[in-house]
Amino acid sequence: MAKTWNIEKFKKTARKAAAEGIVLIKNDKNALPLEKGTKLSVFGRSQMNYYKSGTGSGGMVNVDYVVGIYEALEASKSIKVNKDVRAAYEKFVEENPFDVGVGWAAEPWFQKEMPLSDALVKDAAAKSDAAVFIIGRTAGEDQDNKNEKGSYLLTDEEKDALKKVCKEFSRTIVLLNVGNIIDMKWVEEIGPEAVLYVWQGGQEGGNAVLDVLTGAVNPSGKLSDTIAKNIEDYASTENFGSEKRNFQAEDIYVGYRYFETFNKDAVLYPFGYGLSYTTFDIALGEFSYDSKEGATLEVLVTNTGDRAGKEVVQVYLEAPQGVLGKPARELVAFGKTDLLEPGQMQSIEFDIPKYWMSSYDDSGATKHKSAYVMEAGTYRIYAGSDVRSAEAAGEFELKTLEVIDECEEAYAPVKEFDRIKPMEAKNGFKRGSEKVPVRKLDPNKKRKDRLPKVLPYTGDKGFKLKDVEDKNVSMEGFIAQLSDSDLIAMMRGEGMCSPKVTAGIAGAYGGVTDRLKDFGIPVGGCSDGPSGIRMDCGTHAFSLPNGTCLACTFDEDINEELFTWEALDLRRNRIDALLGPGMNIHRSPLNGRNFEYFSEDPMLTGKLVSAQLRGLHKYDVTGVIKHFAGNTQEFKRHHVDNVVSERALREIYLKAFEIAVREGEARAIMSTYGPVNGIWTASSYDLLTTILRGEWGFDGIVMTDWWAMGNDEAGAPGDYKNVAAQVRAQNDLNMVNTSAEENSGGDNLDEALKDGRLTRAELARCAANICRFLLKTPAFRHMLGEESALDKELAKAISAEDASLQELIEVKFAEDEMDLDVKDIKVAKGATTSFVITTTRRCTMKLELVMRADKNQPDVAQLPMSVFQDKMLVKSHTLTGMEKDWQTVTIDLHPAMVGNSYLKIYFAQAGIEIKSAKLKKDKDLEEMFKRGISEL
């Protein structure tokens, strides 16, 4: 375990993780690895704009540098890059600059490709040994991929350019710098010699690609998704992208579970597939089954090739169809070898508990409704390097049905629909259907029947939260001191960019009022996102490989090691929780947020997220696993209802979260924006209390996604103000508010408490959840003044520039205009002054500066000043030495979505005097914001 911050070791680990996630799809004629001294021509517009991550909150990490693919190749001593081809792309980009789009989530998913002339390609082929062609795609929040050219499909320009390169070069290597899988029919059509998914590898991604191309790293990544011939082949496609309601008729048959059961011929590259530069023999060793514990299997892996490499062993289950119906294959275990030298062998042992081999009966067909069961029949275990090549490793038979775990109906659908069910056919199974069981138990009745008890309000007895830690008072006794108003305030997380926590991060929670702080409750901080820390004031952090890339490593150790370093990045920036990992299932390849998520398989997702949490927990920070649950599309994500059976919820969409809670000891969870089965997840008692806390034993906090709705019952409309419904469900924190004390979000907590829709006991229960979480955070120790040796060491790792961004001047803008104290504004050469502006109402503002050139400046002097808002340059203004009379400079600021905004004034040269600085309100956006938030 790392003991101190070491950026070079962090870089090395990230580079290794990104390389291990690269998947070699094709390698004909031993096109790879590239020999030392290879002369290489690099084609593809994306060499000019490497995508380190996707867009939105999961990708907005400010970094010191990004190593793109071309930059890594150019810097390599073993590769000679054709500069003439590069010059052609540089000229093209001058005339066709990068299209950044306008606003949030508006960046195009691809950039215009450069047409290639025959002469350029022929000349390059004559001077080069091989060609690399880079294809890039991004994606992200609020906008899904589409089955269109430039998104899921290649553009005509990309195909034409690639065809020309393949025609002239005897060795063409295609690199897919993408966040998720794309259409791959072009591989057979065009015929490049090698194809690799290199994903979005974070700021060290280009170096990772170089390592694999040159053979410094032997590729060992495996596909975390099935690649089918056509998007229509995915069972989810017919019910994806609806504006109102998605009936998940494919049920548990997601990804390879569907293809291996019903449509094997539609698969181009199976789940778990990935090539190596060497070969491996997977020999099946001893298999046994214990009626109490489950199955055990030994697998022997031998490197039979001539290069060192790693192999992934995947273990699958084929359960008897019984009355429930089962997938033909289901991943139940996996493991990755060490780096094996040629001829070296390694034994891997797998333990498969019975719970992993059971199925959930949501209908009562087995006479055991709402239970995990193993039906009578033969259970077969398969092992191999992917789902298709896995061979029979052992089997056992159950004479009678066994009940593995009894639960209760929870979060079942209220809308009737049909789901897929296998029916026997001549050569396997064909698609049949059955009615989905609908809800019988009312979650509101459960909630009323199970209301918690609470100690009566005692008033302040002098206890602080530290007394709970010291066991001087129980948590219940401590909470009893808090008034109803105190408890209500604690339910309201603050942000974004709250001045109460590290500058630029997403949220603050806990002791967000003076009264709460007086009780010794610290203010915890959380920050986006899964790809690294996002700080909107401009502070730099480290950008990680994306979720899909890390999933394709199939390696728990490298994920844990990487997030140990990420933990130190959080600690040095005084952030308690990272808003991630994102762990929703890749139900469809078209989900725009798949880059943040891991896989179509819940077990792979859950195991790797648990590893990341273990890494974070080594330094007492954590991840807020998200989005709980069922976030399978971005389009209309605030409103679209995901209608899914209880069985599919439990076996597919909740299973990864269950693993992260039970094995990863998750401490924090974020609910989704939208509803599942008619109830917004943030207000689902069944999801957050019956299942999460009741069945799984979760004792951490649940927070909403930022500006999330709640409703009281299936079919009732969602409402941003209905925070009472969220608290009743044990969604502890409503994110996000400008002021908890002033109820800036206008929620209904006080009203609901008075009219009986909410009880003090439910408020106290959520407050206790929050306080228990805070007791484990660095924020709690910092509040007590306990600076550890680690904290002191990490403080030295903050750069002077980043430190200055944290030295903020707080300004509360409550009226139509206000003066800034000019004494606070530093005007020396290279000086930066940073403000955090808090507004009571969302509005546009103008910054009005009265300024002039210093009288001692020569007339030819150029005196530039730049104004930044939330790290974005708003305007640069330059005075000359002749402008020695006072003048007014007015700068329009961007409208802020939230109540906090950063303002930075930077002087590149000395010589400017400022007489006054004033903020003025321009337009009130409060009503516009309330009307438009559902479309954000």
Residue, then its C-alpha position, 0 to 999 in steps of 0.5 A: m500500500a502506498k504511504t505517501w503521494n507519488i505522482e510517478k507511481f500513480k501514472k505508472t499504475a494508471r498506465k498499467a491499468a489502461a493497458e490491461g483493459i485494451v482488447l485485441i480483437k483481431n491480429d492477422k499475419n502477426a501484424l502486432p506487436l510492432e518491431k523496434g524501428t518500425k516506420l509508422s504512418v498514423f491516420g484518422r482525425s482522432q489522432m488530433n483529439y484523443y478522448k481521455s474520457g466521455t463527457g458530462s460529470g464523469g469526464m470533466v477532470n482538469v489535468d496537468y497533461v494528457v498523453g494522446i496516442y499520436e503523442a506517445l508514438e511520436a515520443s517513442k524511441s522504438i517507432k518512427v512516425n511519418k511527419d508528412v501525414r501528420a502535417a496533412y492532418e494539422k492543416f486539415v484541423e486548422e480549416n476544420p477545428f474541433d467542434v466543442g458544441v454549445g452548452w452541457a452535453a452538446e459536444p458531437w460524439f465524433q469529429k469530421e474525418m479528413p478525406l484522404s487523397d490517393a497520392l498521400v496514402k501511396d506516398a505514406a505506404a512507400k515510406s512506411d512499414a505499417a499504418v495505424f488508423i484511429i477512430g474516435r467517439t465520445a458520449g456522455e450524460d443527457q444524450d444517448n448514442k444512436n444507430e447512426k453514422g458518426s455515433y454507433l456506426l462509422t461515417d462514410e468518410e471514415k470508411d472511405a479513408l480506412k479502405k484507402v489505407c488498407k488497400e495501400f498498406s500490407r499492415t493496417i492497425v485500427l485503434l478504437n478510442v471509444g467509450n463503449i462498443i460500436d458497430m463492427k461489421w466493417v472489420e470483415e468488409i474492409g479487412p484491416e490486419a489488426v483491430l484493438y479497442v483501446w477505450q478512453g484511457g485517461q491522461e496516460g491512455g496514449n502511453a498504454v496504447l504504445d505499450v501494447l502496440t510495441g509488445a512492452v505489454n502483452p494485451s490481456g483485456k477481455l470484452s465486457d460486452t457482447i458485440a453482435k452483428n447489428i444493433e437490432d440483434y440486441a434484445s433491448t433495442e426494441n424497447f430502448g429510447s422511449e420518451k415515457r416508458n421502457f418495458q424491459a421485455e428481454d428480462i434477465y436475458v441481457g447481453y450474452r445471456y440472450f445471445e447464448t440462449f437464443n441467437k448465437d449466430a448473431v454474435l461477432y465477438p462473444f462476451g469475454y473475448g480478447l486475443s494475446y500475442t501468446t497462446f495459453d492452454i486452459a486445463l480443467g482440474e479437480f471439480s467438487y460440489d458440497s451440498k452446503e457450500g457450493a461448487t469448487l473448481e481448479v483450473l490450470v493455465t499454461n503459457t504455450g507461446d513464446r511471449a510472457g502474458k496474462e490470461v483470464v479464466q471465466v467460469y460459467l453456469e448452465a442451470p436446469q431450465g425448470v419452471l422458471g427458465k434460465p440463461a444458457r450461460e451465466l458468469v459465476a466466477f473469473g480470475k486473471t493469472d499473473l504474468l506467465e513466462p513461456g512454459q510457466m503454469q499457474s493454478i487458479e481455484f474458484d469457489i462458487p457459492k450456491y447463492w450464485m447458482s440460484s434464481y429468483d422466483d418472482s411468480g411463485a411458479t416453484k411454490h416459493k415466491s420471492a425466494y432464491v431457489m435452485e431447481a431440481g436437475t443437472y447443473r453444469i459448470y464451464a470454464g475457458s477464456d470467453v463465454r463461447s469457448a468455455e468447456a465443460a468442467g464438471e456437473f452435479e445434480l439436485k434431486t429436489l428444489e432447494v430454497i437458498d434465500e427467502c426474501e419478500e416481494a419488493y419493487a415489482p412492476v405495476k404495469e402488465f407486460d410480457r417477458i421473454k422465456p425460453m421454450e424448447a426447440k430442436n436445436g436448443f431454445k426459442r423465444g417464448s413469453e410469459k406474463v410478468p408478475v405485478r405488485k401485490l404488496d403495497p410499499n406505503k403499507k410496509r412503511k407505515d407498518r414498520l415506522p422506526k421508533v425515536l427518542p423524544y426531543t431532549g434539547d441540547k444536552g451538551f453532547k457532540l458527535k465525538d461523544v458518540e465515537d467515545k461511547n459517552v452517548s448513543m447515536e439515538g441519544f445524540i440525535a434526540q438533541l436536534s430540533d425538527s428544524d435541525l433534522i430537516a436541514m441535515m436532509r438538504g445537501e448543499g452545492m454545487c461548489s459550496p464554499k463550506v468544502t473544497a472549492g469546485i466540488a459537487g456537494a456538501y452535507g452534514g453540518v451545513t448550518d451553524r447549529l449543526k456544526d455546534f453539535g460537532i457535526p462536520v461538513g463532508g464533501c463529495s466530488d464527481g466522478p468515476s474518471g477522476i476528481r472534477m473541481d469546477c474552480g480549475t484545480h487539477a487532479f488525475s484522470l483515470p481510464n474509463g469504466t469500460c476499460l477498467a472492466c475489460t481488465f477482468d482484474e481485481d488487483i489492478n482496480e484496487e491498486l489504482f483506486t488506492w492512488e485515487a484515494l490519496d488524490l481525494r485525501r490531498n484535496r480534502i474530499d471525503a467521497l468520489l461520486g462513483p464508481g458508476m455501475n449500471i448495466h450495459r443493457s444496450p450499447l446505445n446508452g450514452r453513459n456506458f463509458e462510466y459503467f462497466s459491463e453487461d454482466p452484474m458479477l463482473t461489475g460488482k466484483l471490480v467495483s468492490a475492488q475499487l472500494r477496497g482501494l478507496h477505503k484504505y485511506d478512509v475515503t469512499g465511493v458513492i456507487k451509482h446510479f441506484a438503480g436501472n439507469t439504462q438510458e440518458f434520453k429523458r432520464h428524469h422522467v422515463d419509467n423503466v418497467v422491469s420484472e422483480r426477477a430481472l431487477r434482482e438478478i441483473y440490475l441490482k446484483a452488482f450493487e448487492i455485491a458492492v454492499r456485501e463484499g465491497e462494504a459500500r458506504a454511500i450510494m446515489s439513487t437515479y434521476g428517474p422512476v422504476n416501476g412507476i416510483w422514482t428511485a429516490s423515493s422508493y421504500d422498497l428499493l432503499t429500505t426493504i432491499l438495500r438496508g433490510e436484505w443487504g444490511f447496508d448502513g451507509i448513506v443514500m443521496t439523490d442525484w443532483w436535483a432529483m424528484g420524488n413521488d408518493e406512489a406508482g403513477a403519481p407525478g414526480d416532483y422536485k419539492n417532494v423531498a419528504a417522499q425521499v426521506r420516508a424511503q431512507n434517501d438521506l440526502n436531497m442533493v443539491n441546495t444552495s442553502a439548507e437553512e433557508n430551504s432554497g429548493g423550496d422542499n416540502l419537509d416542514e409541511a409534511l412533518k406538520d401534516g403527518r406525511l413524515t415523522r420525526a423518527e424518519l428524519a432522525r433515522c436519516a440523520a443517524n445514517i448521515c452521522r454514522f457515515l461522517l464518523k468514518t470520514p477525514a472531515f470528522r478528524h479534520m474538524l477535531g483538529e487531528e492532522s495526521a502525518l499523511d495529511k501534512e505530507l499530502a498538503k505539500a503535494i498541492s501545487a501553488e496554482d491549485a492552492s491559490l484556487q482554494e484560497l477563495i473570497e466568499v461573496k454573498f450576492a443577495e441584492d441587485e448589485m454589490d461592491l467587491d472590495v478592491k483591496d482584495i484584488k491582487v494586480a501584480k504580475g501573474a496574480t490571481t484573485s478568486f471569489v466564490i459567489t453565492t446567489t439567493r436566486r439564480c440569475t445572470m450577472k455582469l462584472e463592472l470594473v473601473m480601471r486604468a493604466d498606472k501613470n508610470q506605464p509607457d504608452v506602448a505597454q500592453l496590460p492584459m487581464s482575464v476573467f474566468q468563471d467556473k474555470m472557463l474564460v469569459k473575457s480577456h481585456t487589454l489596456t495600453g499604457m496610453e489609457k491612463d484615464w478611468q474607464t468602465v469595463t463591463i463583462d457579461l458572466h455566464p448564467a449559473m445553473v446553481g447558486n454558487s459560482y467561481l470568479k477568477i481575475y488574472f493579471a498577466q502583467a502588472g500596471i493596472e489600477i482598479k478603482s471599483a469592482k461591482l457585480k450587477k444582476d442582469k436577468d432573473l432565471e429562477e422561474m426559468f430554472k424551475r420550468g426547465i430543470s427536467e430538461l437539464 
